[in-house]
């Protein structure tokens, strides 16, 4: 994981592995985390650059988290069951 410090905040960017298909951008709020965006893994560098660019405007740190297709499907399934 890379921790990228900005002027008044920071971004935690988890390194992708070969099995990752998506990248999620999260705002680490209190008491919950909030998913801002999910993109395909080929946009990982763009996701990190965007997070660094807006980090100082946020109250909380931003996380950039690569995930596998199975993790993505599992989260969608849990969301559907919760509604």
VENRAKA-V741861 format. One line per field, one symbol per residue. phi: phi as a letter, one per 30 degrees, with the letter a starting at -180 (. if undefined). psi: psi as a letter, one per 20 degrees, with the letter a starting at -180 (. if undefined). A space follows every 10 residues. Layout:
phi: ???
psi: ???
This chain:
phi: .cccdcebaa bccdddcedd cbbccbcddc cccbdcabbd ddcedddddd dddceddcdb dcccbdbddd dddddddddd ddc
psi: ppoopagjar pooppqrhip irpqpqpnrp irqpphqprq hijghhgggg ghhigiiqhr rqpooqqrhg ggggggghgg hi.
